[in-house]
Amino acid sequence: MFWLLISLFQNSFLSIYTNFNFLCLLVIVLNIIENPESKLGIISAFLGGLLLDLSTTYEFGLFTISLVILSLIVKTILSKFLKIPYASFIPKI
């Protein structure tokens, strides 16, 4: 339900003023604050991408694949290359 509301907000209000992809930003933030072993970020990227695909005129699957790949890239970078000790106060999902 959350992703549906965000998708509606992006397509109705944000598309008038800018081409900024708000769901992409939320996928990145969700993958940063979640537990690295959790699959919630990938599932949310998939659902958000499906909702974007349903509401745009681009080829179906473009946003879904791109958001899932973005989620996997963020998870890989955070798990293998970055260790952020100062962000330990952020609650994990």
C-alpha positions as CSV (number, residue, x, y, z in Angstrom):
1,M,0.0,0.0,0.0
2,F,2.9,2.3,0.8
3,W,4.5,1.9,-2.6
4,L,1.1,2.5,-4.3
5,L,0.8,5.8,-2.5
6,I,4.3,6.9,-3.3
7,S,3.8,5.9,-7.0
8,L,0.6,7.9,-7.2
9,F,2.3,10.9,-5.5
10,Q,5.2,10.8,-7.9
11,N,3.1,10.4,-11.1
12,S,0.5,13.0,-10.1
13,F,2.4,15.8,-8.4
14,L,6.1,15.3,-9.0
15,S,5.7,14.7,-12.7
16,I,4.2,18.2,-13.2
17,Y,7.2,20.0,-11.6
18,T,10.2,17.8,-12.2
19,N,11.4,14.5,-13.7
20,F,12.8,13.4,-10.4
21,N,12.3,9.7,-9.6
22,F,11.2,9.6,-6.0
23,L,10.8,5.8,-5.9
24,C,14.5,5.4,-6.9
25,L,15.5,7.6,-4.0
26,L,13.4,5.6,-1.6
27,V,14.8,2.3,-2.8
28,I,18.3,3.5,-2.2
29,V,17.5,4.8,1.3
30,L,15.6,1.6,2.2
31,N,18.6,-0.5,1.1
32,I,21.0,1.6,3.1
33,I,19.1,1.4,6.4
34,E,18.0,-2.2,6.2
35,N,19.8,-5.2,7.5
36,P,22.2,-6.5,4.8
37,E,20.9,-10.0,5.0
38,S,17.3,-8.9,4.5
39,K,15.6,-9.1,1.1
40,L,13.1,-6.3,1.8
41,G,15.0,-3.8,-0.4
42,I,14.9,-6.0,-3.4
43,I,11.2,-6.9,-2.9
44,S,10.4,-3.2,-2.5
45,A,12.4,-2.3,-5.6
46,F,10.5,-5.0,-7.6
47,L,7.0,-3.8,-6.4
48,G,7.9,-0.1,-6.9
49,G,9.2,-0.9,-10.4
50,L,6.0,-2.7,-11.3
51,L,3.9,0.2,-10.1
52,L,6.0,2.6,-12.2
53,D,5.7,0.3,-15.2
54,L,1.9,0.2,-14.9
55,S,1.6,4.0,-14.9
56,T,4.1,5.0,-17.6
57,T,4.1,4.5,-21.4
58,Y,7.6,3.0,-21.5
59,E,8.2,-0.6,-22.3
60,F,6.9,-2.9,-19.5
61,G,9.7,-4.1,-17.2
62,L,12.1,-1.2,-17.7
63,F,11.6,0.4,-14.3
64,T,11.3,-3.0,-12.6
65,I,14.6,-4.3,-13.9
66,S,16.4,-1.0,-13.3
67,L,15.2,-0.6,-9.7
68,V,16.1,-4.3,-8.9
69,I,19.5,-3.8,-10.4
70,L,20.0,-0.6,-8.5
71,S,19.0,-2.3,-5.3
72,L,21.5,-5.1,-5.9
73,I,24.3,-2.6,-6.7
74,V,23.6,-0.7,-3.4
75,K,23.5,-3.9,-1.4
76,T,26.8,-5.1,-3.0
77,I,28.6,-1.8,-2.4
78,L,27.4,-1.6,1.2
79,S,28.3,-5.2,2.1
80,K,31.6,-5.5,0.3
81,F,33.2,-2.1,0.0
82,L,31.8,0.3,2.6
83,K,31.7,0.0,6.3
84,I,30.0,3.0,7.9
85,P,30.8,3.0,11.6
86,Y,29.1,6.4,12.2
87,A,25.8,5.2,10.9
88,S,25.3,2.6,13.6
89,F,22.7,4.9,15.3
90,I,20.3,4.4,12.3
91,P,17.8,1.7,13.2
92,K,17.9,-1.4,11.0
93,I,14.7,-2.6,9.3
